[in-house]
Amino acid sequence: MEYLVVCAVALGVAALTLFSGFGLGTVLMPAFALFFPVPVAVAAAAVVHLANNIFKIGLVGRYADKDVLARFAIPGALAAMVGAALLNGFADLTPLAVYALGTNQREITVVKLVIGVVIVFFACFDLIPRFQNLAFDRRYLPLGGILSGFFGGLSGNQGALRSAFLIKAGLSKEAFIGTGTVAAVVVDVARLLVYGASFYAAQFAKLDSSIAGLVLAATLAAFVGSYLGARLVKKVTLRALQIIVGVMLVLIGVGMASGLI
C-alpha cells in the first residue's frame, strides 16, 4: 500500500509542480508520514525532492533566463545563508498557538504565519482578473530573491515565494519553469553550505534498508511525473499557468499559516 500511495503522490505532484515550481516536498512528506515516523518522512522527502530538482534541470534548465537568474538567484543564495544561520534562533520561538487535529498536534509559528500570509497576498495577483496582466519590474527581482531565499534558508519553504515573483516577471512559460528550477537548486546549495554536510548526513542516516526501496521508487515516479509535465508545457497557456500557481499558492499559504503544513 505504501508503494502505491507514495509513488502516486510523487508522480502526480511532480508533474504539477513542474508548472508551479513548488510543492513536491511539502506534499510528499505527509505521504511518507502516513507509514513512517516524521523524521524518517522528512529525510525521505528530502532525497526525492533534491534528486527530482536535479533531474528537472536536465529537462528545462536550458530555458532559464540568465539575466533574471542572476538578478534573482544570486541575492536569493546570499539571503538563504543568512536565513539558515538564524534558523536556531527562530526555532526557539514559542508557537503562537497549538491545537489538536485528530491524534496529531499542530502549531502555528511566527515564521510560518508570516510566510503563509505573504504567499496568499501574492496569490491574489494571479487569481484576481484585474491583476492578470500585471508584471513586476525587473528591478524588484533582487527583492524577490532575497525574500524567497531568506525564508528558504530559515524554514525550507522558498518555492512558493519564488514562483510568486517569477510568474510576474514577464517571462515566457518555458523561461518561468526553467529559471525557477535552476534558482531552486542554487538556493539549496547555499543552504547546504551553511547547514553543513553533517546536517543532511544526520537526516539521511534516519533512512534504513526498509525504506530505501520506497525512496528509490518514489524518486523514479517523480522523474516520470516531471517528464510528463515537461511534455505538457507546450499545451498549457500562460494564463492557465498563472491560475495553477495562484491556486497552489493559496493552498500552501493557508496550510502554513494555520499550522497544517
C-alpha positions in Angstrom: 0.0 0.0 0.0 2.8 2.5 0.9 4.3 2.0 -2.6 1.0 2.7 -4.3 0.2 5.8 -2.2 3.7 7.4 -2.1 4.6 6.7 -5.8 1.2 8.0 -7.0 1.6 11.2 -5.0 5.2 11.6 -6.2 4.2 11.2 -9.9 1.1 13.4 -9.8 2.6 16.2 -7.7 5.9 16.2 -9.6 4.0 16.7 -12.9 2.0 19.6 -11.4 5.0 21.2 -9.6 6.9 21.4 -12.8 4.4 24.2 -13.7 4.0 25.7 -10.2 7.7 25.5 -9.3 6.9 24.3 -5.7 5.0 21.8 -3.7 6.7 18.4 -4.1 8.5 18.3 -0.8 5.5 19.9 1.0 3.0 17.3 -0.2 5.3 14.3 -0.3 6.4 14.5 3.3 2.9 13.9 4.7 2.5 10.9 2.3 5.7 9.3 3.7 4.5 10.2 7.2 1.4 8.0 6.8 3.7 5.0 7.0 6.9 6.1 8.8 7.9 8.4 11.7 8.1 12.1 10.9 11.9 12.4 11.0 12.2 9.5 8.5 9.5 11.0 6.3 11.3 14.4 6.3 14.6 12.7 5.2 12.9 10.5 2.6 11.1 13.5 1.0 14.3 15.5 1.0 16.1 12.8 -1.0 13.3 12.6 -3.6 13.0 16.4 -3.8 16.7 17.0 -4.4 17.0 14.3 -6.9 13.9 15.5 -8.8 15.2 19.1 -8.9 18.5 17.9 -10.4 16.5 15.8 -13.0 14.3 18.8 -13.9 17.4 20.9 -14.7 18.2 18.4 -17.4 14.7 18.8 -18.7 14.1 22.5 -18.6 17.3 24.2 -17.4 18.1 25.3 -20.9 15.1 27.6 -20.9 16.3 29.6 -17.9 16.6 33.4 -18.4 20.2 34.1 -17.5 19.5 37.8 -16.7 16.6 37.0 -14.4 18.6 34.2 -12.8 21.5 36.5 -12.0 19.2 39.2 -10.5 17.1 36.7 -8.6 19.1 33.6 -7.6 22.4 35.3 -6.5 20.7 37.6 -3.9 18.5 34.6 -3.0 21.5 32.4 -2.3 23.1 35.1 -0.1 19.8 35.6 1.8 19.4 31.9 2.2 22.7 31.7 4.0 21.5 34.5 6.4 18.2 32.7 7.0 20.0 29.3 7.6 22.3 31.0 10.1 19.3 32.4 12.0 17.5 29.1 12.0 18.3 28.0 15.5 17.2 31.4 17.0 13.8 31.4 15.3 13.3 27.7 16.0 13.3 28.5 19.7 10.4 31.0 19.5 7.3 29.9 21.3 4.4 28.9 19.0 1.6 31.4 18.8 -1.0 28.6 19.1 -1.2 24.9 19.5 -4.2 22.7 18.6 -5.1 19.1 18.1 -6.2 17.7 14.7 -7.3 14.2 15.4 -4.4 12.5 17.1 -1.9 15.0 15.8 -0.7 18.2 17.4 -0.4 21.3 15.1 1.5 24.5 15.8 1.0 28.0 14.4 4.5 29.5 14.4 5.6 33.1 13.8 7.7 32.2 10.8 5.1 30.0 9.0 2.3 32.5 9.7 4.3 35.3 8.1 5.2 33.2 5.1 1.7 32.0 4.7 0.1 35.5 4.8 2.7 36.8 2.3 2.1 33.8 0.0 -1.7 34.3 0.0 -1.2 38.0 -0.7 0.8 37.3 -3.8 -1.7 34.6 -4.9 -4.3 37.4 -5.3 -2.2 38.8 -8.2 -2.6 35.6 -10.1 -6.3 34.9 -9.3 -7.9 38.3 -9.5 -8.7 39.1 -13.2 -7.8 42.8 -13.0 -4.3 41.9 -12.0 -3.7 39.1 -14.5 -1.7 41.2 -16.9 0.3 42.9 -14.1 4.1 42.3 -14.2 6.7 43.3 -11.7 9.5 45.5 -13.0 12.8 43.5 -13.1 14.4 45.9 -10.7 12.3 44.2 -8.0 13.7 40.8 -8.8 16.6 41.0 -6.2 13.9 41.8 -3.5 12.0 38.7 -4.6 15.2 36.6 -4.5 16.1 38.0 -1.0 12.6 37.2 0.4 12.3 33.7 -1.0 15.9 32.9 -0.3 15.8 34.1 3.3 12.7 32.1 4.2 14.0 29.2 2.3 17.1 29.1 4.5 15.1 29.8 7.6 12.3 27.3 7.1 13.0 25.3 3.9 9.9 27.0 2.3 11.3 29.0 -0.7 9.3 27.7 -3.6 6.0 29.5 -3.2 7.6 32.9 -2.8 10.0 32.3 -5.6 7.2 31.4 -8.0 5.0 34.3 -6.8 7.7 36.8 -8.0 8.9 34.9 -11.2 5.3 34.4 -12.5 5.0 38.2 -12.7 8.5 38.9 -14.1 7.3 38.9 -17.8 8.8 35.5 -18.6 7.5 33.0 -21.1 6.1 29.9 -19.5 9.2 27.9 -20.5 11.5 30.5 -19.1 9.5 30.7 -15.9 9.8 27.0 -15.3 13.5 26.8 -16.3 14.5 29.8 -14.3 12.6 28.7 -11.2 14.1 25.2 -11.4 17.7 26.4 -11.6 17.1 29.1 -8.9 15.8 26.4 -6.5 19.0 24.3 -6.8 21.2 27.4 -6.4 19.4 28.3 -3.1 19.5 24.7 -1.9 23.3 24.6 -2.5 23.7 27.8 -0.5 21.6 26.4 2.4 23.8 23.2 2.4 26.9 25.3 2.8 25.5 26.8 6.0 23.7 23.8 7.4 26.8 21.7 6.7 27.0 18.2 5.2 26.6 16.8 8.7 23.0 18.2 8.8 22.0 16.2 5.8 24.0 13.2 6.8 22.1 13.1 10.1 18.8 13.3 8.2 19.8 10.6 5.6 21.1 8.4 8.5 17.5 8.0 9.6 16.8 6.1 6.4 17.4 2.4 6.5 17.1 -0.5 4.1 13.4 -0.9 4.9 12.6 2.4 3.2 15.4 2.6 0.7 13.4 0.8 -1.9 10.4 3.1 -1.4 12.6 6.2 -1.7 14.0 4.9 -5.0 10.6 4.1 -6.3 9.2 7.5 -5.3 12.2 9.2 -7.0 11.6 7.3 -10.2 7.9 8.1 -10.1 8.8 11.8 -9.6 11.1 11.6 -12.6 8.2 10.2 -14.7 5.9 13.0 -13.4 8.4 15.7 -14.3 9.0 14.2 -17.7 5.2 14.1 -18.4 4.9 17.7 -17.1 7.7 18.8 -19.5 5.8 17.2 -22.4 2.6 19.1 -21.5 4.3 22.5 -21.2 3.5 23.4 -24.9 -0.2 22.7 -24.4 -0.5 25.0 -21.3 -1.2 28.7 -21.8 0.5 31.3 -19.6 -2.9 32.2 -18.1 -3.5 28.6 -17.2 -0.1 28.6 -15.6 -0.9 31.7 -13.5 -4.1 30.0 -12.3 -2.2 26.8 -11.3 0.4 28.8 -9.4 -2.3 31.0 -7.8 -4.4 28.1 -6.6 -1.4 26.3 -5.2 -0.1 29.5 -3.5 -3.4 29.8 -1.7 -3.4 26.1 -0.6 0.2 26.2 0.6 -0.2 29.7 2.2 -3.3 28.8 4.2 -1.8 25.4 5.2 1.3 27.1 6.5 -0.4 29.9 8.3 -2.8 27.5 10.0 -0.1 25.1 11.0 -1.4 22.2 8.8 1.9 22.2 6.9 
